[in-house]
Amino acid sequence: MRVVAFGITLVGVSVVGLGVVHKLLAYLLIDVVNGLASAICMGPMRTIIQTETDEKMAGRVFGQARRNTSVDAACNAA
């Protein structure tokens, strides 16, 4: 959880940095930090979600959200 919290904090700081920086090189460097922070955050978060999910529901954690989208409904109606 500490790694996830660190990653989320770093993403937040880097997103703010992307909004205030005026130099292209600095923007690109902050963007790289943002990408690394996203990777630091999402890997452990997905692991936590998968370990906390019931085995019968593994692989379907986000399936319900997908089924409720208008794009999926339009595809099923056709």
N, C-alpha and C positions, 0 to 999 in steps of 0.2 A: 504494500500500500504506500510505503514511503517513496518508492520509485515512481509510482503512478502520480502521487502528489507533486513530486519534483518535476516530472514531465509536464503536467498540466500547468504548473507555475511557470515553467520555462516557455511553454507555448504562449501563455498570456503575455509574458514580458516581451517575447519576440514579436507578437502581433502588434503590441503597442509600439514597439520600436519600428516596425514596418510603416506605421502610420505617421511617425514624426521625423524620420530620416529624410534628408534632401539630396544626398549623394548616391549615385547609382551603385558604386562599389560597396558602400556601407549597406545599402538595401540588399544587394546580393548576398553579402556575408550574413546578414541577419536572416535572410530567407533560408540559407543553409542551416543555420542554428534552429530555425523553426522546423525544418524537415527532420533534423536529428531529434529534436524534442518530441515531435509527433511519434517517431519510431520508439523512443524511450517510453512514451506514455501508452501507446496502443498495444505493444507486445504483452506487457504484464496485465493490462486490463482485459484483453481477450483471454488470457490464461485464467484470470480470476473468474470471468464469466463462465468459461467452460468447466472449471472445477466446481463451481457453485450450482450449476444447472443439473437437474435430475437427468439420469442416463437416458430415460425414455424421450426426453425433450432435446437431447444433445443434437446440435446441427440445425435445430429449428427455433432457436432463441429469437431470431429476428423475423421469422417467417410470417407471423401474424401482422406485423407492421407492413410488410410487403403486400400482403393480401388485401389490405385496406386502401391501397393507393388507387387513384383514378385511372392510371395507365394500365394497371393490371386488370381492373374492372372492365375497361374498354376492350382489352384484348380478349377477355373471356366472353364478352357480349357478342363479339364478331363471329 
